Amino acid sequence: MMKIPFSPPDIGEEEINEVADTLRSGWITTGPKTKKFENQITAYCASDKTVCLDSCTSALEMTLRMLGVKKGDEVIVPAYTYTATASVVCHVGAKPVMIDCAPNTIQIDYDRLPYLINSKTKVVIPVDVGGVPCDYDRIYEAVNSKRNIFVPNSPLQEIFGRVIILADAAHSFGARRNFERTGVLADFTAFSFHAVKNLTTGEGGAVTWRKHPDIDGEELYKKFMLLTLHGQTKDALSKTQLGSWEYDIAGPFFKCNMTDIMASIGLAQLRRFPAMLKRRRRLIEFYNRELSECGISVLQHFSDKEKLASSGHLYLTKLMWQEEEYRNKVIERLAEMGVAANVHYKPLPMLTAYKNMGYNISDYPNAFEMYKNEITLPLYSAMTDEEAQYVADCYKKALEDA
């Protein structure tokens, strides 16, 4: 019996050598390799700038703080997502306003979105679940349709003059929609480089933003540096220059910087990333063929003419017309055969933290319908053909046994 993990990191000699080089350099915290990684992400995404941080959660929260979101404000988030999307809204004192999925899809109900926007709404955080970019054209259409009621309360909000789109792209680094990469599809984009992500730095994340004629990208970058490193006006690298010890503290801010050790893993991963994405695509296409007769639906990662190209982060399947009990039996049967499966996601209103805030899953029926019979199969770039075949075979057997 094979043992198939859910999503182990794809780490090789390039990453090991890059980390060793960093350790030998004597500079292991935020320094030259972090700045190099930021520049390479900017070039890869064609964004204005990139700020690398310790997590996607920090990237989301620091962006909300940069935008001036605070108590009394509202931020629209999907009901069908991981807690980080909504918890950061709570961290800044604002209210998460949850939006249901559209029927029979994991993406938000774009038709419903304009009706949730009011004068308190400052940001919407769409989520690229599984690595498939949202339809940002429809999101822009929704927020632009409500420009007349937008009430800005910070300089950046005044510049945009509408609800700002902050993409939770934790799953979708490297994905494309309409031939543009995530990183520039929304006003701001937060990425995750956690251990299970397509490109990893162990832990880590980044925020990018698209060019705006009225925003000085370099000044915005400097403000992010202050916000994410104690408000200190010089970073550790700058202070090592002869005679450059003195610094100031601009505000009692936060500490969530990326280190050069983390960035060195990312630099090596980025060099290998095109091949890693291709491998994920081949595995998805294999699964699609093998499971085509199983009476399930699967997340569509790619479209004709490449107008939509997912990062292939997760292989989500839906057991049509089944309930939670059957789904859970299938997962248990897979585990007995050595295959680690998962569920993405348990909707936020079903979790204690959000139930205690007054959210009720009965108000989000489409999210529950997506959740109740969803199973995510193992998918990772180091997966062999034999392992993929074993997963497919076990899945078909588990469906029969359950």
Phi, psi and chi 1 to 4 in degrees:
 res  aa     phi    psi   chi1   chi2   chi3   chi4
   1 MET       -  129.4 -178.8  175.8   73.3      -
   2 MET   -76.5  155.8  -73.3 -171.8  177.3      -
   3 LYS  -114.3  112.5  -68.9  -76.2 -171.9 -179.2
   4 ILE  -110.8  109.0  -50.0  -65.4      -      -
   5 PRO   -70.6  166.3   27.3  -33.0      -      -
   6 PHE   -76.3  -50.6 -178.4   70.3      -      -
   7 SER  -158.7   71.4 -176.7      -      -      -
   8 PRO   -73.4  152.5   29.2  -35.2      -      -
   9 PRO   -68.3  147.1   24.6  -33.1      -      -
  10 ASP   -97.0   87.9 -174.6  -12.4      -      -
  11 ILE  -115.0  129.6  -61.4  -66.9      -      -
  12 GLY  -128.7 -165.2      -      -      -      -
  13 GLU   -65.3  -31.2  -70.3  -58.5  -46.5      -
  14 GLU   -61.1  -44.5  -77.4 -165.6   57.2      -
  15 GLU   -65.4  -43.4  -72.8   82.3    1.2      -
  16 ILE   -61.5  -44.1  -67.0  167.9      -      -
  17 ASN   -66.1  -38.2  -68.7  -23.0      -      -
  18 GLU   -66.6  -41.8 -166.7   74.3   54.0      -
  19 VAL   -65.3  -42.7  170.8      -      -      -
  20 ALA   -59.8  -40.4      -      -      -      -
  21 ASP   -60.6  -40.5  177.5   71.5      -      -
  22 THR   -65.7  -45.6  -60.1      -      -      -
  23 LEU   -61.5  -38.0  -65.0  173.6      -      -
  24 ARG   -72.3  -24.1  -66.5 -171.5 -174.5  101.5
  25 SER   -69.7  -21.6   74.9      -      -      -
  26 GLY    85.2   -0.7      -      -      -      -
  27 TRP  -122.2  107.2 -165.1  -90.5      -      -
  28 ILE  -116.3  -16.5   60.4  176.2      -      -
  29 THR   -90.3 -163.9 -172.8      -      -      -
  30 THR   -57.7  123.4  -54.8      -      -      -
  31 GLY  -164.8 -144.1      -      -      -      -
  32 PRO   -62.8  -35.5   18.3  -30.9      -      -
  33 LYS   -74.5  -33.0  -72.5 -160.7  175.3 -179.7
  34 THR   -64.0  -43.6  -57.6      -      -      -
  35 LYS   -65.4  -37.5  -57.9  -54.5  175.8 -176.4
  36 LYS   -65.2  -42.2 -177.3  178.2 -179.6 -179.7
  37 PHE   -63.1  -43.3 -170.5   39.6      -      -
  38 GLU   -58.2  -46.0  -72.3  177.1  -19.3      -
  39 ASN   -64.4  -38.0  -69.8  -24.2      -      -
  40 GLN   -70.3  -36.2  -70.1 -168.7    5.3      -
  41 ILE   -65.1  -42.3  -68.0  171.3      -      -
  42 THR   -57.1  -45.4  -64.2      -      -      -
  43 ALA   -66.3  -40.6      -      -      -      -
  44 TYR   -64.6  -43.3 -176.8   80.7      -      -
  45 CYS   -87.7  -14.8  -64.5      -      -      -
  46 ALA    63.1   35.3      -      -      -      -
  47 SER   -87.0  173.4   59.7      -      -      -
  48 ASP   -70.8  -55.2 -171.0    4.3      -      -
  49 LYS  -147.6  170.9  -62.1  -75.5  -73.0 -175.8
  50 THR  -137.0  138.2  -59.4      -      -      -
  51 VAL  -118.6  120.0  174.3      -      -      -
  52 CYS   -90.5  135.5  -78.0      -      -      -
  53 LEU  -133.5 -173.4  -60.9  170.0      -      -
  54 ASP   -85.1   -9.0   62.5   -5.3      -      -
  55 SER  -168.9  163.4   68.4      -      -      -
  56 CYS   -66.9  -33.9 -177.8      -      -      -
  57 THR   -58.9  -45.6  -53.6      -      -      -
  58 SER   -63.1  -39.9  -67.1      -      -      -
  59 ALA   -60.3  -43.3      -      -      -      -
  60 LEU   -65.0  -49.6  -71.6  166.9      -      -
  61 GLU   -65.9  -44.5 -179.5  176.2  -25.7      -
  62 MET   -64.5  -33.2  -66.7  -57.1  110.1      -
  63 THR   -68.1  -41.6  -56.4      -      -      -
  64 LEU   -59.7  -42.3  -69.7  176.2      -      -
  65 ARG   -66.5  -40.7  -67.0 -174.1 -177.6  -81.4
  66 MET   -60.3  -36.1 -177.9   65.7   63.7      -
  67 LEU   -78.9   -7.2  -66.9  172.0      -      -
  68 GLY    81.6   22.6      -      -      -      -
  69 VAL   -74.2  134.3  177.8      -      -      -
  70 LYS  -150.7 -173.6   62.5 -175.4 -171.8  -49.1
  71 LYS   -56.7  136.5 -174.6  175.8 -179.1  179.2
  72 GLY    96.1  -15.4      -      -      -      -
  73 ASP   -89.4  163.4  -66.5  -23.7      -      -
  74 GLU  -123.8  144.2  -66.1 -176.4   -3.7      -
  75 VAL  -131.1  126.6  176.2      -      -      -
  76 ILE   -84.6  127.9  -61.5  172.0      -      -
  77 VAL  -133.7  153.7  -58.9      -      -      -
  78 PRO   -68.2  147.3  -14.6   29.0      -      -
  79 ALA   -73.6  -24.1      -      -      -      -
  80 TYR  -102.2   84.0 -161.8   80.3      -      -
  81 THR  -164.2  178.0 -175.1      -      -      -
  82 TYR   -82.3  156.8 -175.7   61.8      -      -
  83 THR   -57.0  -31.9 -177.0      -      -      -
  84 ALA   -56.0  -33.7      -      -      -      -
  85 THR   -59.6  -38.3  -46.5      -      -      -
  86 ALA   -96.5  -32.9      -      -      -      -
  87 SER   -62.9  -34.2   64.7      -      -      -
  88 VAL   -64.7  -30.5  -64.6      -      -      -
  89 VAL   -65.4  -42.2  179.2      -      -      -
  90 CYS   -64.8  -37.5  -58.9      -      -      -
  91 HIS   -58.4  -36.1  -65.8  172.8      -      -
  92 VAL   -90.2    2.2  -58.0      -      -      -
  93 GLY    90.2    2.2      -      -      -      -
  94 ALA   -88.2  174.4      -      -      -      -
  95 LYS  -104.9  124.7  176.8 -175.6  177.0 -178.5
  96 PRO   -73.8  127.7   -7.4   22.8      -      -
  97 VAL  -108.4  112.5  174.6      -      -      -
  98 MET   -86.4  141.1  -65.3 -172.8 -168.6      -
  99 ILE  -118.3  138.3 -176.6  170.0      -      -
 100 ASP   -74.7  163.3 -160.0    4.6      -      -
 101 CYS   -67.5  156.5  -57.9      -      -      -
 102 ALA   -71.6  156.2      -      -      -      -
 103 PRO   -55.3  132.8  -25.9   35.4      -      -
 104 ASN    62.9   30.7  -56.5  -47.9      -      -
 105 THR  -150.6  156.0  175.3      -      -      -
 106 ILE   -84.6  -12.0   57.5  171.6      -      -
 107 GLN   -84.0  159.3  -64.6 -164.2   -8.6      -
 108 ILE   -66.0  161.2   61.6  171.9      -      -
 109 ASP   -79.9   94.8 -170.7  -21.4      -      -
 110 TYR   -61.1  -32.7  -59.5  113.4      -      -
 111 ASP   -66.6  -32.1  -68.6  -26.9      -      -
 112 ARG   -79.5  -25.5  174.5   68.9  176.7  151.2
 113 LEU   -52.4  -49.1 -179.8   57.2      -      -
 114 PRO   -58.8  -29.4  -20.1   31.3      -      -
 115 TYR   -76.1  -14.0  -62.4   97.5      -      -
 116 LEU   -92.5   -9.5  -65.3 -179.7      -      -
 117 ILE   -85.3  126.8  -64.7  173.7      -      -
 118 ASN  -135.9 -170.1   59.1   50.0      -      -
 119 SER   -67.2  -17.2   60.9      -      -      -
 120 LYS   -87.5  -15.5  -64.9 -179.2 -179.7 -179.7
 121 THR   -72.0  127.4  -48.4      -      -      -
 122 LYS  -116.2  -31.5  -60.6  -62.5 -178.8  -83.4
 123 VAL  -145.1  148.8  175.5      -      -      -
 124 VAL  -120.2  136.2   56.2      -      -      -
 125 ILE  -116.6   89.1  -52.5 -178.9      -      -
 126 PRO   -74.4  156.1   22.4  -24.0      -      -
 127 VAL  -124.2  128.8  179.6      -      -      -
 128 ASP   -86.4   73.6  -62.0  -21.8      -      -
 129 VAL   -63.2  132.0  179.2      -      -      -
 130 GLY    76.8   -3.6      -      -      -      -
 131 GLY   101.7    1.9      -      -      -      -
 132 VAL   -93.4  116.6  178.4      -      -      -
 133 PRO   -62.6  141.2  -21.0   32.6      -      -
 134 CYS   -64.6  170.1  -62.7      -      -      -
 135 ASP   -85.3   86.5 -170.0  -21.9      -      -
 136 TYR   -69.0  -24.4  -71.8   94.9      -      -
 137 ASP   -60.2  -41.9  -71.6  -17.3      -      -
 138 ARG   -71.6  -32.6  -65.4 -166.2   65.5 -175.2
 139 ILE   -68.6  -43.9  -61.7  171.0      -      -
 140 TYR   -60.7  -40.8  -83.8  108.1      -      -
 141 GLU   -59.3  -41.7 -178.6 -178.0  -13.0      -
 142 ALA   -66.4  -47.7      -      -      -      -
 143 VAL   -70.9  -33.5  -61.2      -      -      -
 144 ASN   -69.1  -29.8  -78.4  -39.7      -      -
 145 SER   -69.1  -14.7   72.4      -      -      -
 146 LYS  -114.0   20.1  -66.2  -67.7 -175.6  173.1
 147 ARG   -55.4  -36.9  -84.4 -178.5  175.3  -89.4
 148 ASN   -66.7  -18.0   61.9  -46.0      -      -
 149 ILE  -108.9    2.3   64.7  169.3      -      -
 150 PHE   -72.3  131.8 -177.5   68.6      -      -
 151 VAL  -117.5  101.1 -179.9      -      -      -
 152 PRO   -74.5  147.7   27.7  -33.5      -      -
 153 ASN  -135.0   24.1   58.6   19.9      -      -
 154 SER  -155.3  159.6   75.9      -      -      -
 155 PRO   -56.7  -41.7  -27.4   35.9      -      -
 156 LEU   -66.6  -39.8  -87.3  176.8      -      -
 157 GLN   -62.9  -36.3  -69.2  179.1   27.8      -
 158 GLU   -64.5  -38.5  -72.4 -179.6    4.8      -
 159 ILE   -62.7  -44.6  -72.2  172.4      -      -
 160 PHE   -73.0  -39.1  -77.5   97.3      -      -
 161 GLY    66.2   21.9      -      -      -      -
 162 ARG  -164.6  172.5   56.8  160.1  170.2   78.6
 163 VAL   -59.5  134.5  172.0      -      -      -
 164 ILE   -93.4  141.5  -64.4  160.3      -      -
 165 ILE  -101.2  115.5  -55.9  169.7      -      -
 166 LEU  -114.7  105.7  166.8   56.4      -      -
 167 ALA   -78.4  128.8      -      -      -      -
 168 ASP   -87.7   92.8 -177.6  -21.4      -      -
 169 ALA  -104.7   36.5      -      -      -      -
 170 ALA   -54.7  -30.7      -      -      -      -
 171 HIS   -96.9  -12.9  -67.4 -179.9      -      -
 172 SER  -117.5   23.2   63.1      -      -      -
 173 PHE   -60.2  126.7 -174.1   78.3      -      -
 174 GLY    95.1   -8.1      -      -      -      -
 175 ALA   -78.2  164.0      -      -      -      -
 176 ARG  -138.9  147.7  -58.9 -171.7  -53.1  -83.8
 177 ARG  -137.4  131.3 -179.3  179.8  -82.6  -83.9
 178 ASN    50.9   39.6  -64.7  -30.3      -      -
 179 PHE    70.0    9.2  -51.6  105.8      -      -
 180 GLU  -109.2  142.7  -74.7 -169.9  -52.5      -
 181 ARG   -82.3  152.2  -77.2 -159.7  174.2  108.1
 182 THR   -57.8  144.7   48.1      -      -      -
 183 GLY   118.2  -25.1      -      -      -      -
 184 VAL  -133.0    4.3  -66.2      -      -      -
 185 LEU   -76.4  -29.5  -65.2  174.5      -      -
 186 ALA  -112.4  173.6      -      -      -      -
 187 ASP   -61.3  -48.1  -61.9  -45.8      -      -
 188 PHE  -131.3  149.8  -65.7   85.1      -      -
 189 THR  -135.9  132.3  -59.3      -      -      -
 190 ALA  -109.3  128.0      -      -      -      -
 191 PHE  -110.4  154.5  -68.7  118.6      -      -
 192 SER  -115.1  137.9  173.3      -      -      -
 193 PHE  -120.4   33.2  -55.3  132.6      -      -
 194 HIS   -60.2  165.3 -179.5  -92.1      -      -
 195 ALA   -56.9  -31.2      -      -      -      -
 196 VAL   -89.9   -2.4  -58.4      -      -      -
 197 LYS   -81.4  163.8  -61.7  -57.6 -171.2  -69.8
 198 ASN   -56.8  -42.6  -64.7   17.9      -      -
 199 LEU  -118.2  122.8 -175.7  148.8      -      -
 200 THR  -119.9  150.2 -174.8      -      -      -
 201 THR  -121.5   18.7   57.5      -      -      -
 202 GLY    92.9  -74.7      -      -      -      -
 203 GLU  -121.5  168.2  -69.0  -78.1   -2.8      -
 204 GLY   140.2  164.4      -      -      -      -
 205 GLY  -167.0 -178.6      -      -      -      -
 206 ALA  -157.9  156.3      -      -      -      -
 207 VAL  -123.5  133.6   56.8      -      -      -
 208 THR  -121.2  164.8   63.8      -      -      -
 209 TRP  -147.5  150.2   56.5   91.2      -      -
 210 ARG   -80.0  154.4   61.5 -165.4  -61.4  179.8
 211 LYS   -62.8  140.2  -68.9 -178.9  174.2   66.8
 212 HIS  -133.5  132.4 -169.7  -69.5      -      -
 213 PRO   -60.9  -23.6   20.1  -32.1      -      -
 214 ASP  -105.6   10.7  -62.2  -40.1      -      -
 215 ILE  -120.5  125.2  -64.9  176.4      -      -
 216 ASP   -81.4  105.7 -175.5  -31.3      -      -
 217 GLY   -59.0  -37.6      -      -      -      -
 218 GLU   -67.5  -40.6 -168.1   60.3   41.6      -
 219 GLU   -66.5  -39.8  -77.5  -58.1  -51.4      -
 220 LEU   -63.9  -40.2 -172.5   57.7      -      -
 221 TYR   -59.4  -44.8  178.2   84.7      -      -
 222 LYS   -62.5  -37.6  -69.4  176.4 -178.6  176.8
 223 LYS   -66.7  -38.3  -70.8  178.7 -179.9  177.8
 224 PHE   -62.1  -40.2  -95.0  108.7      -      -
 225 MET   -60.4  -43.5  -68.9  -64.4   99.8      -
 226 LEU   -62.5  -46.1  -70.8  174.3      -      -
 227 LEU   -65.2  -32.0 -169.9   64.7      -      -
 228 THR  -102.5    2.2   59.0      -      -      -
 229 LEU  -139.9   59.3 -164.4   59.8      -      -
 230 HIS    65.4    9.1  -68.7  -53.9      -      -
 231 GLY    75.6   14.4      -      -      -      -
 232 GLN   -76.7  132.2 -172.7  169.6  -71.3      -
 233 THR   -79.6   -9.0   55.2      -      -      -
 234 LYS  -134.8  135.8  -76.1 -176.2 -178.2  177.3
 235 ASP   -82.3  173.5   62.1   23.8      -      -
 236 ALA   -60.8  -36.5      -      -      -      -
 237 LEU   -65.9  -43.0 -174.8   62.2      -      -
 238 SER   -63.7  -35.3  -60.1      -      -      -
 239 LYS   -72.2  -13.2  -73.6  166.2   62.2 -178.6
 240 THR   -80.7  -12.3   61.6      -      -      -
 241 GLN   -67.2  142.5  -55.3  -55.8  -49.5      -
 242 LEU   -55.0  127.8  -69.4  175.8      -      -
 243 GLY    76.1    9.9      -      -      -      -
 244 SER  -111.2   34.9  -64.3      -      -      -
 245 TRP   -72.4  -31.1   68.8  -91.1      -      -
 246 GLU   -73.3  142.4 -168.8  168.4   -5.0      -
 247 TYR  -149.7  172.8   62.8   89.5      -      -
 248 ASP  -129.8  164.3 -167.9   15.0      -      -
 249 ILE  -113.4  113.0  -61.6  -64.2      -      -
 250 ALA   -76.6  -22.7      -      -      -      -
 251 GLY  -173.4  159.2      -      -      -      -
 252 PRO   -79.9   74.2   31.7  -33.9      -      -
 253 PHE   -95.5 -142.7  -62.6  147.2      -      -
 254 PHE  -121.6  171.0  -52.7   91.3      -      -
 255 LYS  -134.2  107.4 -172.5 -180.0 -170.6  -60.7
 256 CYS  -149.8   40.2   44.5      -      -      -
 257 ASN   -77.0  155.7   53.3  -56.6      -      -
 258 MET   -86.3  148.8  177.7  176.8  -78.1      -
 259 THR   -99.6  163.0   68.9      -      -      -
 260 ASP   -66.4  -28.6  -90.6   23.1      -      -
 261 ILE   -62.0  -46.9  -66.6  175.7      -      -
 262 MET   -63.0  -45.7  -62.9  160.5   71.8      -
 263 ALA   -63.7  -33.1      -      -      -      -
 264 SER   -65.3  -36.8   60.9      -      -      -
 265 ILE   -62.2  -44.2  -58.7  172.0      -      -
 266 GLY   -63.0  -37.6      -      -      -      -
 267 LEU   -62.7  -43.5  -73.3  167.8      -      -
 268 ALA   -67.7  -40.7      -      -      -      -
 269 GLN   -61.5  -40.6  -69.7  -97.9  -65.2      -
 270 LEU   -64.3  -33.9 -158.1   50.8      -      -
 271 ARG   -65.5  -34.4  -69.4 -165.8  -67.8  -90.4
 272 ARG   -90.8   -6.7  -61.5  174.1   51.3 -139.9
 273 PHE   -61.5  -42.1 -162.8   54.6      -      -
 274 PRO   -56.0  -42.2  -27.3   36.3      -      -
 275 ALA   -68.2  -35.7      -      -      -      -
 276 MET   -65.8  -40.7  -67.3  159.7   74.7      -
 277 LEU   -64.6  -41.3  -75.5 -179.4      -      -
 278 LYS   -62.4  -39.7  -72.4  179.6 -178.0  176.8
 279 ARG   -64.2  -42.6  178.3   58.1 -177.1  164.4
 280 ARG   -61.0  -40.2  -75.6  179.9  174.7  -88.8
 281 ARG   -64.2  -42.6  180.0  164.3 -173.7  161.7
 282 ARG   -62.6  -39.2  -74.9 -164.0  -67.1  -90.3
 283 LEU   -66.8  -40.3  -71.6  166.6      -      -
 284 ILE   -62.6  -44.7  -72.2  169.0      -      -
 285 GLU   -63.3  -37.1  -69.8  169.0  -13.4      -
 286 PHE   -63.1  -50.7  169.9   79.3      -      -
 287 TYR   -55.6  -45.2  -84.6  157.0      -      -
 288 ASN   -57.5  -42.0  -73.3  -12.0      -      -
 289 ARG   -68.5  -47.8  -70.4 -167.8  -57.2  -89.1
 290 GLU   -65.4  -31.7  -77.0  -67.8  -52.5      -
 291 LEU  -105.4   10.7  -55.0  177.2      -      -
 292 SER   -65.8  -22.8   61.2      -      -      -
 293 GLU  -103.2   16.3  -56.5  -61.0  -37.5      -
 294 CYS   -92.4   -0.4  -70.7      -      -      -
 295 GLY    70.2   30.1      -      -      -      -
 296 ILE  -117.4  164.9   62.3  172.7      -      -
 297 SER  -112.0  150.9   67.7      -      -      -
 298 VAL  -130.0  155.2  -59.0      -      -      -
 299 LEU   -65.1  128.7  178.3   63.3      -      -
 300 GLN   -85.3  114.2  -63.7  -57.6  -50.2      -
 301 HIS   -91.9  -21.5  -74.6  -90.1      -      -
 302 PHE  -136.8  152.2  -54.7   98.2      -      -
 303 SER  -126.4  167.3   71.0      -      -      -
 304 ASP   -60.5  147.0  -66.7  -20.6      -      -
 305 LYS    62.0   15.6  -59.8 -179.5 -179.4  178.1
 306 GLU    60.6   24.3  -63.0  -58.6  -57.1      -
 307 LYS   -68.0  -21.4  -71.9 -173.0  177.0 -179.8
 308 LEU  -132.3  120.9  176.3   67.6      -      -
 309 ALA  -134.8  106.8      -      -      -      -
 310 SER   -70.3  163.0  164.9      -      -      -
 311 SER   -79.9   -8.4   67.8      -      -      -
 312 GLY    65.9   38.2      -      -      -      -
 313 HIS   -73.7  -43.8  178.5   55.3      -      -
 314 LEU  -130.2  144.3  -63.8  174.0      -      -
 315 TYR  -104.7   93.7 -166.9   80.7      -      -
 316 LEU   -89.6  131.1  -82.3   71.8      -      -
 317 THR  -122.7  152.5   72.5      -      -      -
 318 LYS  -128.0  122.8 -174.2  169.3  172.2   58.6
 319 LEU   -84.0   97.7  -48.0  179.7      -      -
 320 MET   -59.4  137.5  -55.7  -60.0  -70.0      -
 321 TRP    63.5   20.0  -51.7  -68.6      -      -
 322 GLN  -110.2  165.2  -60.2  -65.5  -19.0      -
 323 GLU  -113.3  178.8  -58.8  -65.0  -32.8      -
 324 GLU   -58.1  -41.1  -70.1  174.8   89.7      -
 325 GLU   -60.5  -44.7 -176.8  178.8   -0.6      -
 326 TYR   -65.0  -45.0  178.0   84.4      -      -
 327 ARG   -57.1  -44.8 -175.2  -91.3  -50.7  -80.2
 328 ASN   -66.1  -34.4  -67.5  -19.7      -      -
 329 LYS   -65.5  -38.9  -73.6 -179.3  179.2  177.5
 330 VAL   -63.5  -43.2  172.6      -      -      -
 331 ILE   -63.8  -41.6  -68.3  175.8      -      -
 332 GLU   -63.3  -40.7  -70.4  171.3    9.4      -
 333 ARG   -65.7  -39.5 -174.0   70.6 -174.4   98.0
 334 LEU   -61.4  -42.4  -76.0  169.2      -      -
 335 ALA   -62.0  -38.5      -      -      -      -
 336 GLU   -63.0  -27.0  -68.8  168.5   -1.3      -
 337 MET   -95.2    7.6  -68.4 -176.2  -79.5      -
 338 GLY    89.4   11.7      -      -      -      -
 339 VAL  -106.3  122.1  175.5      -      -      -
 340 ALA   -88.3  111.2      -      -      -      -
 341 ALA  -108.7  170.6      -      -      -      -
 342 ASN  -146.1  177.2 -148.0  -35.5      -      -
 343 VAL  -128.1  128.5  174.7      -      -      -
 344 HIS  -129.4  106.5  -67.4   83.8      -      -
 345 TYR  -130.4  167.1  -75.6  103.2      -      -
 346 LYS   -78.7  117.2 -167.6  171.3 -174.0  177.1
 347 PRO   -56.6  147.4  -25.7   35.4      -      -
 348 LEU   -54.6  -40.8  -61.3 -177.7      -      -
 349 PRO   -65.4   -9.4  -23.6   35.7      -      -
 350 MET   -90.1   -7.6  -63.7  180.0   68.1      -
 351 LEU   -94.8  144.2  -56.6  173.3      -      -
 352 THR   -53.3  -44.6  -61.5      -      -      -
 353 ALA   -56.2  -40.0      -      -      -      -
 354 TYR   -89.3  -29.2  -60.5   99.3      -      -
 355 LYS   -61.4  -38.0  -74.2 -167.2  -72.8 -172.5
 356 ASN   -66.8  -19.8  -71.5  -15.5      -      -
 357 MET   -88.4   -3.6  -65.1  179.7 -164.9      -
 358 GLY   104.3    2.3      -      -      -      -
 359 TYR   -78.3  143.0  -61.6   97.5      -      -
 360 ASN  -132.8  129.3 -167.4  -47.0      -      -
 361 ILE   -61.8  -22.8 -169.2   59.0      -      -
 362 SER   -63.4  -20.0   64.2      -      -      -
 363 ASP   -84.2   -4.6  -64.0  -36.1      -      -
 364 TYR  -132.0   63.0  -51.6   93.2      -      -
 365 PRO   -64.3  -33.6   23.2  -33.9      -      -
 366 ASN   -70.1  -36.4  -64.3  -31.7      -      -
 367 ALA   -62.8  -43.0      -      -      -      -
 368 PHE   -64.5  -40.3 -179.0   76.3      -      -
 369 GLU   -62.6  -35.0  -75.9  -62.3  -46.6      -
 370 MET   -70.7  -39.8  -67.4  -55.8  -59.8      -
 371 TYR   -71.6  -40.0  150.4   78.4      -      -
 372 LYS   -63.1  -23.7   71.9  176.7 -175.2 -179.3
 373 ASN  -134.6   31.4   51.9   23.3      -      -
 374 GLU   -92.2  137.7 -166.1  -81.7  -33.6      -
 375 ILE  -134.5  131.3  -63.9  178.5      -      -
 376 THR  -104.3  124.8  -50.8      -      -      -
 377 LEU   -90.7  157.0  -62.9 -178.7      -      -
 378 PRO   -57.9  138.3  -24.2   34.0      -      -
 379 LEU  -156.0  117.5  176.0   64.6      -      -
 380 TYR  -155.6  152.4   46.4   93.0      -      -
 381 SER   -68.1  -20.6   51.8      -      -      -
 382 ALA   -88.4    0.7      -      -      -      -
 383 MET   -65.3  134.1  178.2 -180.0  -90.9      -
 384 THR   -86.2  165.4   65.3      -      -      -
 385 ASP   -60.6  -38.8  -69.7  -11.2      -      -
 386 GLU   -64.8  -40.8  -68.0   75.9   17.8      -
 387 GLU   -65.6  -41.4  -71.6  169.8  -27.0      -
 388 ALA   -63.6  -40.5      -      -      -      -
 389 GLN   -63.7  -40.7 -175.3   69.0   63.9      -
 390 TYR   -63.2  -43.1 -176.6   74.4      -      -
 391 VAL   -60.9  -46.6  171.1      -      -      -
 392 ALA   -61.3  -44.4      -      -      -      -
 393 ASP   -63.3  -43.2  -69.3  -15.8      -      -
 394 CYS   -65.9  -37.2  -71.8      -      -      -
 395 TYR   -64.4  -44.7 -172.4   49.8      -      -
 396 LYS   -63.1  -39.4  -74.1 -176.9  -83.6 -170.2
 397 LYS   -68.4  -39.8 -178.7  168.0  176.9   46.1
 398 ALA   -64.1  -36.4      -      -      -      -
 399 LEU   -64.2  -37.9  -69.1  175.7      -      -
 400 GLU   -70.8  -41.2  -66.3  173.7    1.0      -
 401 ASP   -71.4  -34.8  -67.1  -11.1      -      -
 402 ALA   -68.3      -      -      -      -      -
